């Protein structure tokens, strides 16, 4: 892990969200790295099919990225650890 990425990894989620809003893809990548497993598990528990869960996860991540870039993301559905 590069020095810059290590420093970013120490940031709280809301800071990474703000980085995403200004186009810093690395912030988004770190958010996904932190929360992908939990997101996948939550989706899988509902659909109980691995392939469907993977497809839905990709849809969620794409929608999240678009919301962050468009400025329509709100803290209501905030990331949490």
C-alpha positions as CSV (number, residue, x, y, z in Angstrom):
1,X,0.0,0.0,0.0
2,X,1.4,3.4,-1.0
3,X,2.0,6.1,1.6
4,X,-0.8,8.2,0.2
5,X,-3.2,5.3,0.3
6,X,-2.2,4.4,3.9
7,X,-2.9,8.0,5.0
8,X,-6.3,7.9,3.2
9,X,-7.1,4.6,4.9
10,X,-6.9,6.3,8.3
11,X,-9.6,8.8,7.3
12,X,-13.2,8.4,8.6
13,X,-15.9,7.5,6.1
14,X,-17.5,11.0,6.0
15,X,-14.1,12.4,4.9
16,X,-13.8,9.8,2.2
17,X,-17.3,10.6,1.1
18,X,-16.3,14.3,0.8
19,X,-13.3,13.3,-1.3
20,X,-15.6,11.3,-3.6
21,X,-17.8,14.3,-4.1
22,X,-14.8,16.3,-5.5
23,X,-13.8,13.4,-7.8
24,X,-11.2,11.6,-5.8
25,X,-11.7,8.0,-6.9
26,X,-9.3,6.7,-4.2
27,X,-11.8,7.8,-1.5
28,X,-14.5,5.7,-3.2
29,X,-12.2,2.8,-3.6
30,X,-11.4,2.8,0.1
31,X,-15.0,3.1,1.1
32,X,-15.8,0.1,-1.1
33,X,-12.8,-1.9,0.4
34,X,-14.1,-1.2,3.9
35,X,-17.8,-2.0,3.3
36,X,-18.0,-4.4,0.3
37,X,-18.2,-7.5,2.5
38,X,-21.0,-6.2,4.7
39,X,-22.9,-4.9,1.7
40,X,-22.6,-8.2,-0.1
41,X,-23.7,-10.2,3.0
42,X,-26.7,-8.0,3.5
43,X,-27.8,-8.4,-0.2
44,X,-27.1,-12.1,-0.2
45,X,-29.2,-12.7,2.9
46,X,-32.2,-11.3,1.0
47,X,-31.7,-12.9,-2.4
48,X,-29.9,-16.1,-1.4
49,X,-28.2,-16.4,-4.8
50,X,-24.5,-15.5,-5.1
51,X,-24.6,-14.4,-8.7
52,X,-27.7,-12.2,-8.2
53,X,-26.1,-10.7,-5.0
54,X,-23.0,-9.8,-7.0
55,X,-25.1,-8.2,-9.7
56,X,-27.1,-6.2,-7.2
57,X,-23.9,-5.2,-5.4
58,X,-22.5,-3.8,-8.6
59,X,-25.7,-1.9,-9.2
60,X,-25.6,-0.4,-5.7
61,X,-22.0,0.6,-6.0
62,X,-22.6,2.3,-9.4
63,X,-25.6,4.1,-8.0
64,X,-23.6,5.2,-5.0
65,X,-20.8,6.6,-7.2
66,X,-23.3,8.5,-9.4
67,X,-25.0,9.9,-6.3
68,X,-21.7,11.1,-4.8
69,X,-20.6,12.7,-8.1
70,X,-24.0,14.4,-8.7
71,X,-24.1,15.7,-5.1
72,X,-27.4,13.9,-4.3
73,X,-25.9,11.6,-1.6
74,X,-27.1,12.4,1.9
75,X,-25.9,11.3,5.3
76,X,-29.2,9.6,5.9
77,X,-27.9,6.4,4.4
78,X,-24.4,7.0,5.7
79,X,-21.7,4.5,5.8
80,X,-21.0,3.0,9.2
81,X,-18.5,0.5,10.6
